Amino acid sequence: MAVLALISPFNLISGKDIEPSELFSAEYILGALAVLLFTTLLAGSYPALYLSGMKPDAAIRDQADPRKGSGLLRKILVVFQFSLAVLLITGALVASRQLNYMRSAELGFDKTNLVHIQLRGNLNREYGVLKKEFMRDPDIVSMTASAEPPYRIGSNSAGIRWEGKDPEQSLLVSFTGVHDDFTQAMGITMQAGRGFSEEYPGDMVRDTVANFIINRTLAGIIGKEEIVGMELRFLGLSGQVVGVMEDFHFQPLGNSIEPMALAPLPAERLQHMIVRVAPGGREGALGFMEEKWNELLPQYPFEYEFVDGVIDDMYRSEERMASLLKIFTLVAMVIASLGLFALASFTAEKRAREIGIRKIMGAMQPRIVMMVIRDFSMYVLISLLIALPAVWFIARWWLNEFSFRITLQADLFLITSLITVLVAVLTVLYHAVRIAGTNPVEALRYE
């Protein structure tokens, strides 16, 4: 019943689509039985081997008390459980910080209040009419169009040339066609020169002639002091560089920024319309655009998406991983706490006589509590010494998958250590207080 109740939350977090009926399939039932059998054998093997190896004469003389001995296996298991918990705690913190960093990082353009409308089929032929009508609304700041979604440009090519370029230099340059006011509508800052505008119709592609805007990365590779005005040849087009824009993330933030060139293309060759609406004017602008769209193009549905929402969806897999890590961390901490609680209970009974003698000799209750907590803190310290270096290497390996990533800071490991120690202290505190408050006479009568 618990599994059935948790299917919907699990599907939501993991992105899966498991139907309740699948739980009653032969494959699932056989798998569950196999796991149950394996777990039972694994859990019962140690006590079975221990009891079968017990000497009969020792058992008769009551010398086979399981509380005697070092309990090395129990301690190793507790250390292992807390090491795993430390790994998961730190992993969850790292994943959450990286996800927050990607969502809040500067992208080089203003993703808020940016509407993306795909011009399917021949709708791009209506771009001029749509722009003229849409721009009548004061809540619409600017409009442009592009050959690809401006936040997911994947086209690149070799063969770019400029005067003085090393012929042996191999370079892949990303490219997309755009329309007037692209940098303005996207909120991209110009480092030098200007953007494309209807005031400069000569920028537009004509046969094999067109002007370019390049990003700062490409300008740095070219390495000239005066970039604006230089001649550039790329993808069969020849023209001048009229502007250098600041770098912007035209791919997911995990990818590095590549050199890029833009050229203005006629709207009939572009498939994506970008509309910048005024802050606070989303609802009014969308209502106006839908009304005009239905007047001009009633045969086509008005479909749109906000760019900031699309970009957030790009990191959905990282978000699911962070959520799953948090759940696994909670489960690991509960299991580790149960193991430590059991060990503390076992040790408390084992040391009852020792504690009784200490109390008769004058040891105060707070001192005994601290002594018991200190002893168990050693297991947590060993866990931290094992797990923290390991998780540092694992986190660095995972973060290397992202070109733009957080820096591992000491506070991550400090927070993990504090959480682990706090959980361990709270787990042991009950037994520490209980054994410290035991009547020493009853404790000595134990043996």
Secondary structure, DSSP 8 states (H G I E B T S, - for coil): -HHHHHHHHHHHHH-----GGGGGSHHHHHHHHHHHHHHHHHHHHHHHHHHHT--HHHHHTT---TTSS--HHHHHHHHHHHHHHHHHHHHHHHHHHHHHHHHHS--SS--TTEEEEE--TTGGGGHHHHHHHHTTSTTEEEEEEESS-TT----EES--EETT--TT----EEEEEE-TTHHHHHT--EEEE----TT-GGGS-BTTB--EEEEHHHHHHH--S--TT-EEEETTEEEEEEEEE-----S-TTS----EEEEE--GGG--EEEEEE-TT-HHHHHHHHHHHHHHH-TTS----EEHHHHHHHHTHHHHHHHHHHHHHHHHHHHHHHHHHHHHHHHHHHHTHHHHHHHHHTT--HHHHHHHHHHHHHHHHHHHHHHHHHHHHHHHHHHHTT-SS-----HHHHHHHHHHHHHHHHHHHHHHHHHHHTS-HHHHHHT-
